[in-house]
């Protein structure tokens, strides 16, 4: 399998190329920034392209990791290059400009257009799905991101867990000192997201019908006895997930202090081992988890197909909430009325 990455920003340097190196994909890089392209090609031992017209025929995946203002022009250009057997992955968020709705018109020129959203494949959410089934936790009632998630990524992850339910209502409440809270309501579930973001101290709490799963970097949380959970939830229905850190690198994942694989054991250990062998500049736990997520996606081990429709929908909803501080919709047959009308109007 051969990939092309278009772009040379921090996302490419910190996450995309390291993930591609883990899964040992042959990688080409194109960027209009010649100096940065040459630097990345030298650093990661990948091949650079001076012109997109030099694109090798064997490329099966293209990653468009550039500002959203340039998405449409590149999609138009690539649509003329006989890529009907190639998957196109577009970075997030898609909706910076409404003209990007026109990307839908070019879907027929590619094998598929997908959205390169790694949060939905984070090890925690993989473990969460496993626990939900193994421990028979029932359905999800509420997901609370306590200073732990950027709005778009949190919404994408939440909807992937809810089988891509549509919103019926959302609002944003602003308080002092740059604090704000997103409240989102689905037909049978809800989400709350608290700002500002602090990935080191933030937590994710998922409340099920029959239990609670909590993500935290604090591996002493259970010992401290400071875990806030519903009084109806017994201690044996509380599951704390955290990464085990060694020399500032993720070594494994634990559930209630016991090692727990986020995929089958061979894949989990292989990805973590390859990650630890890489020389990466951004060693934050958040970025390491993004690299793991992208590796799972490239290996088709994330069980997620986050397509253009879902990615554009999430991007539109967050853009609307950020602009107007509210969102209201009437989902019909699992389709958004507001989003459907706008998509139709902008692609005519």
N, C-alpha and C positions, 0 to 999 in steps of 0.2 A: 504494500500500500504506500502511495506517495502523496505528500501534502504540499500545498503552497500556502504560505502566510503572507498576507498583504498588510504592511504596517511595520513600524519599528519603535513603538512607544513602550511605556512601562509594562503594559499588559502583555505585550509580545515578549519582552525581555524577561519579566518576572514569572510569568505563568505559562503562556502557550508553548514556547519553545522548550522549557524544561519538561513539560508534560509529554511533548512529542519525543523528547530524548528518552524518557522513561520507557515508552512503548516501542522505541527503536524504529520510528517511522522515518523514512527518507524524506527530508524536508528541504524545500526551496523557500527563499525569502525575497520578496520584492518590496522596495521602498523607494520613494523619490528622494529620501535623505540618504545620499550615497555614502556619506561618512559613517552614519549609524548602521547602515546595511553591512558595510564592510567590517565594522567592529563586531556586530552580532554573528556574522558568518565565521569570522576568525575565532571568536570566543567559544561558540558552540559547535564548530566544525560542520557547518551546513553550507549549502550551495546558494549563491545569490543570483538573481536575475536582473539584468540591466533594463530589459523591456518585457512587458507582459506578452508580447508577440512571440517571445522565446519559450513560452510555457510548454513543458514536456507533455506529450500525449498521455503518459501513464498517470498523470495526477488525478486522484479520485476524491480528494477533499481540498476545499479552498476556505481559508479562514480570513474574513474581512475584518481586520482589527484596526480600524481607522475612525476618525470622528464621524458622528452620525450625519453631519452636514455633507459628507462625501459618499455616503452609502449608495444613493440612487445613481450617481454618475458612474460608479464602478460596476454596479449591477448591470446597467445598460451596456457598458463596455464588454463585460464578461459574457453577456447574453449572445454576443456575436461570435463567440469563439468555439462553437461546437462542443459544449460541455454538458450534453444531455445525459451523460453517465457519471457526472460529477456532483457531489453534495457540496452546497455552499452554506457555510456557517457565518452568520452575521453577528457582530458584537452587540452588546446591550448598552444602553437602551436604544431601541429603534426609533421611537417617536421623539425626535428633537424638533423636527419640522414635519408638518402634516403632509408635505409632498412625498414623504417616504412611504405613504400608503400605496403609491404607484408601484412599489416593488412587487406587489402581488401580481401585477400584469406580466412579470417576467419569470414567474415560477415555472412555466412550461419549458423554458430553455435549460433547466437543470434537472438532475435526477430528483433533487429535493432542496428546499431552502429551509434551513434550521437556524435556531437562535443559540448562540454560544453562551448559554447561561450555566455557570458551574455550581452555583449555590444549591440547586435542586439535587445535585449528586454528592453533596458533602457527606463525609462518613457518618456524621450524626444522624442525618435523615435516613441513610441506609440502615443504620442500627435501629432507628426508631421503627421502621417498617417491620424489621425482623422481630423486635420485641412485641409489637402490636399483634403479630400473628402467634408467636410462640407463647406469650403470656395471656393471650385472649383478653386484651385490654378493651375491646369494643371499638366504637367509633370515636373520632376526635370531636371534642366539644369546643375547646378554645386553645389557641396558640398565642403565647405571650413572648415577645422579643424585648427583653429588658436591656436596653442600651446595647443590643447585640446584632443589629441587622440594618443595612441600608434599605430604604423603603421598597425599591423595585425588587431586589433580591429576596426580601422577606415575603413579599406578595407572591412572587413566582414559586418559591419553595412551599408556601402554604397551599397554594392552589394545586400544585403537583401532588401534595399529600391528600387533597380533597377531591382528587380525580377531576380537576379543572372545573370546579363549580364557578358560576358567575356571581359577581357581587350584586347585592341589591341596595347596599347603602354603605357610604364611607364618609368620615369627617376627620378633620385635623384640628386639634386644639393647641394653640400656642400659649406658652407661659413665659415667664422671665428667664433671662440668661440663656437664650437660644434653646430652650427646652420646648419640645412639642411632642404630642402623642397622636398617632394614627389609630382610629377605630374603624374596623371593617367588619361588615356583617354579610354572611352568606345565608342561603335559605335555611341551613340547619347548623351552622357553625359560626365562629367569630375569630377575629385576629386583633391583637393589640401590639403596637410597636412604639416603644419609648425612645426618644432622642434625648441627649446626644449619644453618638456611638462610642463605645469603649469596649473593643473586642477582648481586652485582657480581663476586664471585670464583668462584662456583660453575661447574661444567661438567656437560655431559651427554655421556656416551660411549656410542655404540651400536656393538656388535661384531657384524658380519655374518660369514657363512661365508667371504666373499672380500674383506673390507675393514673399515675402521673409519671412522665419521663422528663428529666431535667438535664440540660447540657450546661456545663461550667468548666472553666479551666482550673478551678479550685478543687484539687483532688482530696482536700480535707473537709469538704462540705458536710459529708455525712457525720464525720467525727465531731464536728462543731455543734451538731444538733440544731443548726440554724436554717434548715430547709423549710420554707413555707409551703405547706400543702394542705389541702382540704381535710378537715377533721374526719370526714367520712372515709378518707383514703388511709388504709392501714399502712404501716411501715413496709410490709412485704409487698405492697403494690406501688412502691416508689422506686424508680430506677434512675440513678445518677450516671450520666455518661460523660467521660472526659478523656482527653488524650494524655498518654503517658509521655512525658518530655525528658529527653536525655541530651545533654550538651546543646540545648536550644533547638533540638530536632525532635519531631514526632517519632516515637519508637513503636507505639501501639495504641490501642483504644481499650478503655476499661468500662465495665458496667458494674456499679456498686463494688469497685475495687478489684474485680476479676477481669482478666484479659478477654476481649470480645472482638471477633473478626467482623469487619464492615462489609466484606464480600466473602467468597470462599477462602479458606485459610491460605491456600497457595497464592492466589491473586493478592490478598491483603499484604502478606509478608513480602512478596516480590515488589509491589509498588513502594512500600515503606523503605525497603532495602535500597532500591534504585534512587529514591528521593534523597536518602542520606548520603549517597555516593556523589550526588550532584553538587557542583559549586554554584550556589545561588546568592545573589546580593541581598534580596529581600527574604530574610529568614523568619519573618513574623509567622506566628502559628496560623493566622488567617490566610496568608499566601500559601503556606505549605498545604493547607486543607484544599485550597483552590487547585493546586497542582495535582493532588490526589484525585480530586473530583474530575478534572479534565482527563486524567489518565484512565479513570473508570469509563468515561464517556467514549474515549478513543478505542478502548477495548470492548465496547458494547456490553459493559458489565453494570451499567447504571440503571437499566430497565426504564429509561426515560427517552421519550421523543418529544422534545420541546420545539414545536414547529413554528413557522412564521406567524400563523394566526394567533397562537397563544402568547408568543413573545411580544407581538405588536399590541395585543389586548392589554397585557400587564403594563407595558410601557405607556399606553394611552391613559389608563386609569390613574397611574401615579402622576403623570403629567397634569391631568385634570385636577387631582386632589391638591397638588402643590400650587396650582394656579388659583383655584377657587375655594379650597379648604372643605369641599364637600363633593359627594358623588352620589347620584341616585339612578337606578336602572330598573328595568323590568325584564328579567330573563324569561324568554319564551322557548320551550323545548331545548333548554340548556344553551341557548344563544342569546347574546346581549343585543337588546333593541337599539341602544344608543350607538354602540360600536358598529353594529351591522349597517345602520344608516350612514354613518360617517365613512366607513370603508367603501360603501357603494358610491357615495357622492364623490370621493376623492380618486376613484379608479375608473370613472366613466371617461 
